[in-house]
Amino acid sequence: MTAISFLGATDTVTGSRYLVETPHARVLIDCGLFQGYRKLRERNWRSPPLAVRSLDAVVLTHAHIDHSGYLPRLCNEGYRGPVHCTRGTADLLEVLLPDAGFLQEEDARRANRYGYSRHAHAEPLYTREDAERSLHQVQRHGFYQWVDVAPGVRVRFTRAGHILGSACVALETEGQVLVFTGDVGRPNDPIMKAPDPLPHGEYLVTESTYGNRLHPDKALEDALADAIGQTAKRGGTVVVPAFAVGRAQHLLHLVAQLKSAERIPDLPVFLDSPMAIEASQIFCRNTEDHGLTEVQCHSMCHVASYARTPEQSKAIDASLEPKVVISASGMATGGRVLHHLRRFLPDEQNTILFVGYQATGTRGRTLLEGTEALKLHGEYVRVRARIVQLPGLSAHADYSELLSWMAASNASPRRVFVTHGEPAASDALRRRLRERFDWDAIVPEDGARYSLPGQERASTQHAESP
């Protein structure tokens, strides 16, 4: 009998990992890193709650670190099998994973230099070299084709519209289909193509990031123009912590449009993230996923000056002129944006602009909740800058968009597992799925294992101990 275990993304939006077991194979869907609170991050250091060497395959829905970032560690623990994903995801992994390893090495070096680690000698979870080695196990696939990934198991990728290469995964085994939504994009995203219809399956694992929220109706261009224009009038700088993949490109596209229409001052714009720079170039090469024209891609990639080196990044902070600085990471958990926050947070004329979801326990969430001081590199920095969020820039569908997407497919799963959301969001989506579709929807606990019986035994589904 097929079973599924939930090893991450329960009561949180990070650490996505789902283990599917059949009588003949074991397949891990997503291999994400935990982010946010220390208690969550510490889970990355635990021994994997599965026999790594017994895995037959890993399948990734997309390249974001909360879905792929544990892969180098898994390989260090002994996984030697294939990693299946779309071509767009594979291209992005070549940028994201080595960068994640480099950042962890940098964090460890800084902790040792300034003595703010709890350990005598801080070590990275994995290194850039580890990440590059894990990329040799990646296998690229197109959308819509069935791929045999393990004995008696095949998968099919359909477009999810979240970022380049993002996919819903239909996994077929023992005559039944399990569908994993991954992260679902919005139906009218200005840069991404809309998600394909939800695949049909007996069982559905869905994200619920915005399971209890709706995106605002106000046009994104208006809100962004207001934030930049008001900051420029104060003589300040707008710092945007942006996810290097997806949100950075979305933001550059909007800024290019606003500048072209003369709706914002002709301020200098800096993209200070080597990873975002490479991701933007990958974006323009992967035309099958996005909806921009060649001219729009050119404008997006040329509206900003690129800061590739540490020296160029430091020069941005030394400048006193009004400007827009787009830098990673999107939740301010690491990367170059921390230096910009240290420089611009103490001045009330500046604006820190968040354009994506901020998980609990991250610096981004802490700033949005109104903290008066933020801990950066072991020291607290006063918060006087204006903190603004543009939730409509999110790459996640809200609950209304998710429900409409599901309704359009006429799917009728026997059971729905609601994951990848904070507790209130997951429970809200669970209730809405029951009320609107009369689906058997549940929110699994961390580590729970569920058997997935066939039609003749559907009434005996139950949760088992891990």
FIBABA-503725 format. One record per residue (C-alpha): residue number from 1; y, x, z. Coordinates in steps of 0.001 Angstrom, whole numbers, plus 500000, padded with zeros to 6 digits. Layout:
N
+-----+--------+--------+--------+
| num |      Y |      X |      Z |
+-----+--------+--------+--------+
| NUM |      Y |      X |      Z |
...
+-----+--------+--------+--------+
END
This chain:
466
+-----+--------+--------+--------+
| num |      Y |      X |      Z |
+-----+--------+--------+--------+
|   1 | 500000 | 500000 | 500000 |
|   2 | 503540 | 501177 | 499220 |
|   3 | 505894 | 501857 | 502141 |
|   4 | 509531 | 502878 | 502522 |
|   5 | 511081 | 504852 | 505388 |
|   6 | 514804 | 505032 | 506126 |
|   7 | 515709 | 508594 | 507066 |
|   8 | 519498 | 508338 | 506685 |
|   9 | 522422 | 506070 | 505704 |
|  10 | 521589 | 503609 | 508486 |
|  11 | 524592 | 502681 | 510687 |
|  12 | 526564 | 505220 | 508649 |
|  13 | 527719 | 505894 | 505090 |
|  14 | 526316 | 509419 | 504967 |
|  15 | 522953 | 511144 | 504826 |
|  16 | 521293 | 508881 | 502254 |
|  17 | 517531 | 509571 | 502267 |
|  18 | 514763 | 507059 | 501544 |
|  19 | 511091 | 508043 | 501496 |
|  20 | 508762 | 505980 | 499285 |
|  21 | 505036 | 506463 | 499947 |
|  22 | 502173 | 505170 | 497839 |
|  23 | 498425 | 505850 | 498182 |
|  24 | 498863 | 508715 | 495714 |
|  25 | 502446 | 510028 | 495985 |
|  26 | 505511 | 510620 | 498163 |
|  27 | 508975 | 510408 | 496568 |
|  28 | 512349 | 510966 | 498255 |
|  29 | 515221 | 508894 | 496879 |
|  30 | 518465 | 510778 | 497550 |
|  31 | 518775 | 513857 | 499718 |
|  32 | 522169 | 513520 | 501352 |
|  33 | 524086 | 515494 | 503937 |
|  34 | 525254 | 513826 | 507151 |
|  35 | 529027 | 513978 | 507644 |
|  36 | 531481 | 512710 | 510258 |
|  37 | 530847 | 512783 | 513999 |
|  38 | 529272 | 515904 | 515486 |
|  39 | 526222 | 513840 | 516449 |
|  40 | 525705 | 512991 | 512780 |
|  41 | 526368 | 516520 | 511510 |
|  42 | 523870 | 517935 | 513981 |
|  43 | 521148 | 515930 | 512266 |
|  44 | 521454 | 518257 | 509285 |
|  45 | 520087 | 521049 | 511469 |
|  46 | 516995 | 519197 | 512667 |
|  47 | 513626 | 519757 | 511080 |
|  48 | 513174 | 517171 | 508309 |
|  49 | 511389 | 514033 | 509601 |
|  50 | 508791 | 514351 | 506839 |
|  51 | 506239 | 516837 | 505571 |
|  52 | 508440 | 518605 | 503027 |
|  53 | 505639 | 520365 | 501170 |
|  54 | 503813 | 517064 | 500654 |
|  55 | 506685 | 515591 | 498626 |
|  56 | 505908 | 515053 | 494959 |
|  57 | 509449 | 514435 | 493749 |
|  58 | 513103 | 513945 | 494684 |
|  59 | 515193 | 511421 | 492736 |
|  60 | 519000 | 511389 | 493053 |
|  61 | 521236 | 508388 | 492417 |
|  62 | 524335 | 510598 | 492018 |
|  63 | 525905 | 513931 | 492906 |
|  64 | 528160 | 513144 | 495875 |
|  65 | 527269 | 515352 | 498820 |
|  66 | 526251 | 512449 | 501076 |
|  67 | 523517 | 511765 | 498490 |
|  68 | 522649 | 515285 | 497292 |
|  69 | 524039 | 517843 | 499743 |
|  70 | 520866 | 518367 | 501813 |
|  71 | 518880 | 519472 | 498765 |
|  72 | 519340 | 523262 | 499231 |
|  73 | 518209 | 522937 | 502846 |
|  74 | 515173 | 520875 | 501779 |
|  75 | 514238 | 523609 | 499323 |
|  76 | 514690 | 526243 | 502035 |
|  77 | 512281 | 524206 | 504173 |
|  78 | 509625 | 524538 | 501477 |
|  79 | 510184 | 521868 | 498824 |
|  80 | 509211 | 523258 | 495416 |
|  81 | 508929 | 520115 | 493288 |
|  82 | 511230 | 518582 | 490677 |
|  83 | 514591 | 516922 | 491336 |
|  84 | 515153 | 514089 | 488862 |
|  85 | 518633 | 512809 | 487971 |
|  86 | 520879 | 511861 | 485059 |
|  87 | 522538 | 514445 | 482850 |
|  88 | 525976 | 513740 | 484329 |
|  89 | 524628 | 514177 | 487856 |
|  90 | 522960 | 517461 | 486904 |
|  91 | 526229 | 518789 | 485472 |
|  92 | 528078 | 517921 | 488672 |
|  93 | 525396 | 519364 | 490946 |
|  94 | 526038 | 522752 | 489332 |
|  95 | 529553 | 522540 | 490777 |
|  96 | 529134 | 520590 | 494012 |
|  97 | 526118 | 522251 | 495599 |
|  98 | 527235 | 525900 | 495248 |
|  99 | 530676 | 524869 | 496482 |
| 100 | 529121 | 523148 | 499501 |
| 101 | 527186 | 526310 | 500303 |
| 102 | 530308 | 528448 | 499929 |
| 103 | 532309 | 526159 | 502247 |
| 104 | 529607 | 526320 | 504888 |
| 105 | 529581 | 530091 | 504690 |
| 106 | 533379 | 530096 | 505034 |
| 107 | 533240 | 527728 | 508022 |
| 108 | 530684 | 529947 | 509730 |
| 109 | 532740 | 533097 | 509087 |
| 110 | 535896 | 531429 | 510410 |
| 111 | 534106 | 530143 | 513501 |
| 112 | 532818 | 533632 | 514251 |
| 113 | 536226 | 535222 | 513606 |
| 114 | 538139 | 532863 | 515898 |
| 115 | 535376 | 532148 | 518382 |
| 116 | 535392 | 528341 | 518286 |
| 117 | 531670 | 527892 | 517612 |
| 118 | 529464 | 526763 | 520501 |
| 119 | 526918 | 529344 | 519366 |
| 120 | 527001 | 533088 | 519881 |
| 121 | 526875 | 533565 | 516132 |
| 122 | 527513 | 530659 | 513768 |
| 123 | 525305 | 530400 | 510689 |
| 124 | 525768 | 528232 | 507585 |
| 125 | 523331 | 525387 | 507006 |
| 126 | 522705 | 527032 | 503657 |
| 127 | 524489 | 529523 | 501429 |
| 128 | 525904 | 529431 | 497922 |
| 129 | 522895 | 531469 | 496802 |
| 130 | 520536 | 528902 | 498366 |
| 131 | 522312 | 526121 | 496485 |
| 132 | 522180 | 527944 | 493165 |
| 133 | 518475 | 528576 | 493645 |
| 134 | 517798 | 524884 | 494282 |
| 135 | 519410 | 523986 | 490945 |
| 136 | 516429 | 525509 | 489118 |
| 137 | 514387 | 522505 | 490268 |
| 138 | 516712 | 519930 | 488680 |
| 139 | 515435 | 517937 | 485688 |
| 140 | 517905 | 515979 | 483518 |
| 141 | 517274 | 512525 | 482086 |
| 142 | 519139 | 509950 | 480061 |
| 143 | 519884 | 506404 | 481107 |
| 144 | 517415 | 503574 | 480350 |
| 145 | 514268 | 505644 | 479808 |
| 146 | 511230 | 505430 | 482077 |
| 147 | 510325 | 508814 | 483571 |
| 148 | 507014 | 509660 | 485240 |
| 149 | 507958 | 511488 | 488450 |
| 150 | 504713 | 511463 | 490462 |
| 151 | 501148 | 510146 | 490166 |
| 152 | 501446 | 506399 | 489623 |
| 153 | 505249 | 506425 | 490013 |
| 154 | 507929 | 506169 | 487360 |
| 155 | 511695 | 505641 | 487572 |
| 156 | 514462 | 504386 | 485319 |
| 157 | 518201 | 505095 | 485627 |
| 158 | 520856 | 502486 | 484794 |
| 159 | 524595 | 503044 | 485008 |
| 160 | 526157 | 502345 | 488460 |
| 161 | 529801 | 502981 | 487498 |
| 162 | 530636 | 504939 | 490672 |
| 163 | 531141 | 508493 | 489345 |
| 164 | 529887 | 510475 | 486367 |
| 165 | 526124 | 510185 | 486129 |
| 166 | 525841 | 507693 | 488979 |
| 167 | 522835 | 505430 | 488622 |
| 168 | 520873 | 502603 | 490068 |
| 169 | 517248 | 503680 | 490296 |
| 170 | 514356 | 501333 | 489543 |
| 171 | 511110 | 502777 | 490892 |
| 172 | 507876 | 501252 | 489641 |
| 173 | 504556 | 501762 | 491420 |
| 174 | 501421 | 499717 | 492012 |
| 175 | 502698 | 496925 | 489802 |
| 176 | 505937 | 496360 | 491723 |
| 177 | 509505 | 497610 | 491418 |
| 178 | 511851 | 498919 | 494117 |
| 179 | 515534 | 499069 | 493174 |
| 180 | 518018 | 501452 | 494821 |
| 181 | 521635 | 500634 | 494018 |
| 182 | 523023 | 504015 | 495022 |
| 183 | 526802 | 503628 | 495284 |
| 184 | 528084 | 500823 | 493061 |
| 185 | 531393 | 501149 | 491227 |
| 186 | 533973 | 498490 | 490531 |
| 187 | 533850 | 496172 | 487509 |
| 188 | 537361 | 497090 | 486309 |
| 189 | 537654 | 500755 | 487272 |
| 190 | 540388 | 502364 | 485123 |
| 191 | 538314 | 505448 | 484277 |
| 192 | 534625 | 504532 | 484672 |
| 193 | 532528 | 502165 | 482611 |
| 194 | 531412 | 499068 | 484520 |
| 195 | 528030 | 499056 | 486248 |
| 196 | 525080 | 497842 | 484201 |
| 197 | 523423 | 494627 | 485405 |
| 198 | 521402 | 495000 | 488587 |
| 199 | 517770 | 495736 | 487636 |
| 200 | 515158 | 493220 | 488734 |
| 201 | 512700 | 494253 | 491401 |
| 202 | 510554 | 492919 | 494215 |
| 203 | 512519 | 494974 | 496754 |
| 204 | 516168 | 496018 | 496810 |
| 205 | 517922 | 498761 | 498799 |
| 206 | 521673 | 498218 | 498576 |
| 207 | 524756 | 500035 | 499757 |
| 208 | 527258 | 498165 | 501957 |
| 209 | 530229 | 500547 | 502274 |
| 210 | 532693 | 497688 | 501805 |
| 211 | 530355 | 494965 | 503014 |
| 212 | 533054 | 493403 | 505204 |
| 213 | 536192 | 494165 | 503188 |
| 214 | 538054 | 493234 | 500044 |
| 215 | 540220 | 495575 | 498021 |
| 216 | 543912 | 494613 | 497961 |
| 217 | 545353 | 492718 | 495023 |
| 218 | 548433 | 494953 | 494717 |
| 219 | 548357 | 497039 | 491573 |
| 220 | 547333 | 500617 | 492312 |
| 221 | 550054 | 501980 | 490082 |
| 222 | 552721 | 500171 | 492130 |
| 223 | 551386 | 501387 | 495476 |
| 224 | 551030 | 504972 | 494247 |
| 225 | 554487 | 504949 | 492664 |
| 226 | 555975 | 503678 | 495940 |
| 227 | 554273 | 506377 | 498008 |
| 228 | 555331 | 509214 | 495700 |
| 229 | 558822 | 507878 | 495064 |
| 230 | 559679 | 507284 | 498731 |
| 231 | 558398 | 510728 | 499726 |
| 232 | 560419 | 512381 | 496959 |
| 233 | 563577 | 510638 | 498206 |
| 234 | 562976 | 512191 | 501631 |
| 235 | 562567 | 515590 | 500001 |
| 236 | 558950 | 515723 | 501111 |
| 237 | 555530 | 516590 | 499765 |
| 238 | 552638 | 514189 | 499153 |
| 239 | 549285 | 515681 | 500136 |
| 240 | 546264 | 513793 | 498837 |
| 241 | 542825 | 514638 | 500256 |
| 242 | 540732 | 513513 | 497294 |
| 243 | 537052 | 513645 | 496499 |
| 244 | 536733 | 516351 | 493876 |
| 245 | 534454 | 514165 | 491789 |
| 246 | 535751 | 510751 | 490826 |
| 247 | 538839 | 510145 | 492930 |
| 248 | 540634 | 513322 | 491837 |
| 249 | 540225 | 512364 | 488171 |
| 250 | 541236 | 508749 | 488864 |
| 251 | 544351 | 509948 | 490653 |
| 252 | 545313 | 512414 | 487920 |
| 253 | 544973 | 509647 | 485336 |
| 254 | 547266 | 507328 | 487317 |
| 255 | 549853 | 510066 | 487927 |
| 256 | 549861 | 510898 | 484217 |
| 257 | 550470 | 507243 | 483385 |
| 258 | 553272 | 506927 | 485945 |
| 259 | 554985 | 510069 | 484705 |
| 260 | 554712 | 508961 | 481088 |
| 261 | 556295 | 505618 | 481989 |
| 262 | 558977 | 507406 | 484062 |
| 263 | 558013 | 505360 | 487111 |
| 264 | 557941 | 508416 | 489382 |
| 265 | 560155 | 511511 | 489493 |
| 266 | 559046 | 514447 | 487371 |
| 267 | 557689 | 516331 | 490397 |
| 268 | 555355 | 519298 | 490174 |
| 269 | 551734 | 518203 | 490605 |
| 270 | 549083 | 520648 | 491808 |
| 271 | 545320 | 520279 | 491688 |
| 272 | 544173 | 522687 | 494378 |
| 273 | 540400 | 522543 | 494225 |
| 274 | 538280 | 524743 | 491974 |
| 275 | 535559 | 522125 | 492232 |
| 276 | 537895 | 519294 | 491162 |
| 277 | 539162 | 521425 | 488281 |
| 278 | 535621 | 521977 | 487019 |
| 279 | 534715 | 518322 | 487649 |
| 280 | 537690 | 517209 | 485536 |
| 281 | 536499 | 519345 | 482660 |
| 282 | 532953 | 517986 | 483040 |
| 283 | 534424 | 514480 | 483085 |
| 284 | 535975 | 514909 | 479659 |
| 285 | 532689 | 516218 | 478233 |
| 286 | 530596 | 513277 | 479511 |
| 287 | 531993 | 510504 | 477365 |
| 288 | 528948 | 508249 | 477868 |
| 289 | 530029 | 507448 | 481432 |
| 290 | 533796 | 507009 | 481343 |
| 291 | 536160 | 504753 | 479482 |
| 292 | 539088 | 507052 | 478689 |
| 293 | 540187 | 508017 | 475220 |
| 294 | 540478 | 511650 | 474137 |
| 295 | 544273 | 511419 | 474485 |
| 296 | 543989 | 509992 | 478015 |
| 297 | 541551 | 512733 | 479002 |
| 298 | 543974 | 515353 | 477684 |
| 299 | 546847 | 513825 | 479673 |
| 300 | 544729 | 513632 | 482815 |
| 301 | 543720 | 517274 | 482605 |
| 302 | 547239 | 518555 | 481845 |
| 303 | 549416 | 516569 | 484248 |
| 304 | 548756 | 519068 | 487048 |
| 305 | 548991 | 522812 | 487518 |
| 306 | 545658 | 524265 | 488585 |
| 307 | 545385 | 526391 | 491718 |
| 308 | 542197 | 528355 | 491171 |
| 309 | 542710 | 531275 | 493544 |
| 310 | 543490 | 531435 | 497281 |
| 311 | 546789 | 533125 | 496415 |
| 312 | 547821 | 530224 | 494176 |
| 313 | 546882 | 527799 | 496948 |
| 314 | 548993 | 529667 | 499501 |
| 315 | 551957 | 529657 | 497098 |
| 316 | 551901 | 525845 | 497135 |
| 317 | 552427 | 525824 | 500898 |
| 318 | 555231 | 528370 | 500641 |
| 319 | 557235 | 526179 | 498258 |
| 320 | 559924 | 523951 | 499805 |
| 321 | 560429 | 521651 | 496798 |
| 322 | 559058 | 518058 | 496693 |
| 323 | 555658 | 517916 | 495017 |
| 324 | 552259 | 516245 | 494889 |
| 325 | 549255 | 518246 | 496072 |
| 326 | 545757 | 516936 | 495315 |
| 327 | 543078 | 518866 | 497152 |
| 328 | 539519 | 518449 | 498431 |
| 329 | 537781 | 517316 | 500550 |
| 330 | 538338 | 513577 | 500387 |
| 331 | 537725 | 512910 | 504090 |
| 332 | 539414 | 516163 | 505175 |
| 333 | 536116 | 517491 | 506509 |
| 334 | 536641 | 520945 | 505001 |
| 335 | 538007 | 522884 | 502063 |
| 336 | 541518 | 523893 | 501049 |
| 337 | 543106 | 520587 | 502049 |
| 338 | 542861 | 521651 | 505690 |
| 339 | 545406 | 524408 | 505086 |
| 340 | 547760 | 521929 | 503434 |
| 341 | 547384 | 519516 | 506348 |
| 342 | 548203 | 522316 | 508754 |
| 343 | 551343 | 523079 | 506742 |
| 344 | 552623 | 519538 | 506020 |
| 345 | 551423 | 517334 | 508902 |
| 346 | 554134 | 518445 | 511373 |
| 347 | 557052 | 517326 | 509157 |
| 348 | 558049 | 513648 | 509056 |
| 349 | 559436 | 513848 | 505519 |
| 350 | 555940 | 514435 | 504121 |
| 351 | 553176 | 511928 | 503335 |
| 352 | 549419 | 512314 | 503694 |
| 353 | 547900 | 509868 | 501222 |
| 354 | 544248 | 508811 | 501498 |
| 355 | 542702 | 507296 | 498379 |
| 356 | 539054 | 506818 | 499338 |
| 357 | 536776 | 505637 | 502107 |
| 358 | 537108 | 507542 | 505394 |
| 359 | 533914 | 507605 | 507464 |
| 360 | 533980 | 507426 | 511247 |
| 361 | 534276 | 510804 | 512900 |
| 362 | 536076 | 512472 | 509978 |
| 363 | 539585 | 513904 | 510165 |
| 364 | 540683 | 511367 | 507584 |
| 365 | 539567 | 508463 | 509756 |
| 366 | 541182 | 510075 | 512806 |
| 367 | 544529 | 510289 | 511007 |
| 368 | 544312 | 506690 | 509804 |
| 369 | 543619 | 505556 | 513366 |
| 370 | 546949 | 507009 | 514487 |
| 371 | 546132 | 510246 | 516273 |
| 372 | 549130 | 512256 | 517471 |
| 373 | 547433 | 515616 | 516932 |
| 374 | 544637 | 516804 | 514656 |
| 375 | 542273 | 519685 | 515336 |
| 376 | 542288 | 522182 | 512470 |
| 377 | 540505 | 525529 | 512565 |
| 378 | 540138 | 525357 | 516336 |
| 379 | 543764 | 524410 | 517108 |
| 380 | 545627 | 521105 | 517412 |
| 381 | 548442 | 520334 | 514953 |
| 382 | 551087 | 517674 | 515667 |
| 383 | 551065 | 514666 | 513327 |
| 384 | 554580 | 513674 | 512246 |
| 385 | 554006 | 513088 | 508530 |
| 386 | 553546 | 509532 | 507291 |
| 387 | 549882 | 508558 | 506947 |
| 388 | 549226 | 506136 | 504084 |
| 389 | 546017 | 504712 | 502645 |
| 390 | 545490 | 503216 | 499203 |
| 391 | 542131 | 501446 | 499640 |
| 392 | 542314 | 499931 | 496169 |
| 393 | 541630 | 503391 | 494738 |
| 394 | 538105 | 503312 | 496117 |
| 395 | 535174 | 503917 | 493771 |
| 396 | 533040 | 501434 | 495749 |
| 397 | 532766 | 497758 | 494895 |
| 398 | 533944 | 495494 | 497727 |
| 399 | 531711 | 492729 | 499020 |
| 400 | 532985 | 490127 | 496554 |
| 401 | 532404 | 492476 | 493614 |
| 402 | 528938 | 493365 | 494896 |
| 403 | 527962 | 489710 | 495262 |
| 404 | 529255 | 488843 | 491785 |
| 405 | 527353 | 491793 | 490317 |
| 406 | 524144 | 490674 | 492000 |
| 407 | 524619 | 487035 | 491011 |
| 408 | 525107 | 487932 | 487353 |
| 409 | 521672 | 489570 | 487196 |
| 410 | 519751 | 486492 | 488411 |
| 411 | 517657 | 488875 | 490504 |
| 412 | 515458 | 487417 | 493217 |
| 413 | 514027 | 490179 | 495426 |
| 414 | 511513 | 489379 | 498127 |
| 415 | 513422 | 491497 | 500607 |
| 416 | 516745 | 493337 | 500638 |
| 417 | 517413 | 496373 | 502819 |
| 418 | 521143 | 496749 | 503542 |
| 419 | 522122 | 500398 | 504110 |
| 420 | 524895 | 502954 | 503571 |
| 421 | 527513 | 501191 | 505675 |
| 422 | 528907 | 501203 | 509160 |
| 423 | 527236 | 498606 | 511421 |
| 424 | 529824 | 495844 | 510977 |
| 425 | 529902 | 496268 | 507198 |
| 426 | 526113 | 496282 | 506791 |
| 427 | 525641 | 493249 | 508990 |
| 428 | 528405 | 491341 | 507199 |
| 429 | 526789 | 491954 | 503808 |
| 430 | 523376 | 491001 | 505207 |
| 431 | 524763 | 487631 | 506311 |
| 432 | 526483 | 487046 | 502992 |
| 433 | 523291 | 487787 | 501051 |
| 434 | 521396 | 485275 | 503169 |
| 435 | 524099 | 482618 | 502919 |
| 436 | 524819 | 482935 | 499190 |
| 437 | 521376 | 483732 | 497757 |
| 438 | 519001 | 482811 | 500589 |
| 439 | 517587 | 486329 | 500320 |
| 440 | 515494 | 487880 | 503079 |
| 441 | 518069 | 490569 | 503943 |
| 442 | 517795 | 492970 | 506864 |
| 443 | 519601 | 496049 | 508173 |
| 444 | 516913 | 498679 | 508889 |
| 445 | 517122 | 500970 | 511889 |
| 446 | 517131 | 504711 | 511498 |
| 447 | 513601 | 506018 | 511031 |
| 448 | 512097 | 502572 | 510429 |
| 449 | 509128 | 502375 | 508061 |
| 450 | 508333 | 499171 | 506164 |
| 451 | 505206 | 498320 | 504246 |
| 452 | 505888 | 496651 | 500901 |
| 453 | 502947 | 494367 | 500150 |
| 454 | 502304 | 492758 | 496800 |
| 455 | 502836 | 489093 | 495999 |
| 456 | 499642 | 487922 | 497630 |
| 457 | 500664 | 489512 | 500956 |
| 458 | 504424 | 489019 | 500849 |
| 459 | 504388 | 486923 | 504023 |
| 460 | 503016 | 489820 | 506093 |
| 461 | 505894 | 492296 | 505597 |
| 462 | 506724 | 494096 | 508805 |
| 463 | 508427 | 497128 | 510204 |
| 464 | 506277 | 499913 | 511520 |
| 465 | 507015 | 502806 | 513810 |
| 466 | 508013 | 505974 | 511940 |
+-----+--------+--------+--------+
END
